[in-house]
Amino acid sequence: MPSAPNLDKIKDSINNGLEVISNKSEYFIEISKLKYKIHSEENSMEALYKDMGKELYTIFKTNNHIDDSLLDYCNTLKKIEARIKNLEKKLLKIDNKK
């Protein structure tokens, strides 16, 4: 039968292993959440590109001057790009902690 010090050593080893697993799980969950947010923002950009293209083509077809309505799309895209850059910085920061 193992002695009390050996049982304590085994118990400590198990506890340390569980703590490492828990920390790694939190790390991967945080990474996954950030990657999902980045992907979601990129999808938003793609939808705006599509809408912008449709509007531009409609204007082009009518042979009219392209007006300021496209500025709203561009400004929204610029904001989304900034959010993506911010999320990517967070991702790098977390990844560098590993």
Solvent accessible surface area in square Angstrom, and as a share of the most:
residue,aa,sasa,rsa
1,M,225,1.00
2,P,73,0.46
3,S,58,0.38
4,A,69,0.53
5,P,95,0.60
6,N,77,0.39
7,L,90,0.45
8,D,82,0.43
9,K,148,0.63
10,I,91,0.46
11,K,124,0.53
12,D,79,0.41
13,S,72,0.46
14,I,99,0.50
15,N,73,0.38
16,N,92,0.47
17,G,31,0.30
18,L,106,0.53
19,E,107,0.48
20,V,80,0.46
21,I,110,0.56
22,S,51,0.33
23,N,82,0.42
24,K,98,0.41
25,S,49,0.32
26,E,108,0.49
27,Y,37,0.14
28,F,107,0.44
29,I,97,0.49
30,E,83,0.37
31,I,18,0.09
32,S,67,0.43
33,K,124,0.52
34,L,14,0.07
35,K,113,0.48
36,Y,153,0.58
37,K,104,0.44
38,I,17,0.09
39,H,103,0.46
40,S,47,0.31
41,E,30,0.13
42,E,76,0.34
43,N,77,0.40
44,S,46,0.30
45,M,19,0.09
46,E,108,0.48
47,A,54,0.42
48,L,32,0.16
49,Y,92,0.35
50,K,126,0.53
51,D,64,0.33
52,M,42,0.19
53,G,36,0.34
54,K,118,0.50
55,E,48,0.21
56,L,72,0.36
57,Y,127,0.48
58,T,77,0.45
59,I,24,0.12
60,F,138,0.58
61,K,129,0.55
62,T,78,0.45
63,N,140,0.72
64,N,97,0.50
65,H,164,0.73
66,I,72,0.37
67,D,77,0.40
68,D,104,0.54
69,S,43,0.28
70,L,22,0.11
71,L,100,0.50
72,D,100,0.52
73,Y,46,0.18
74,C,61,0.36
75,N,80,0.41
76,T,55,0.32
77,L,13,0.07
78,K,145,0.61
79,K,132,0.56
80,I,5,0.02
81,E,74,0.33
82,A,60,0.47
83,R,113,0.41
84,I,17,0.08
85,K,128,0.54
86,N,79,0.40
87,L,19,0.10
88,E,72,0.32
89,K,142,0.60
90,K,97,0.41
91,L,29,0.14
92,L,111,0.55
93,K,135,0.57
94,I,21,0.11
95,D,73,0.38
96,N,122,0.63
97,K,158,0.67
98,K,149,0.63
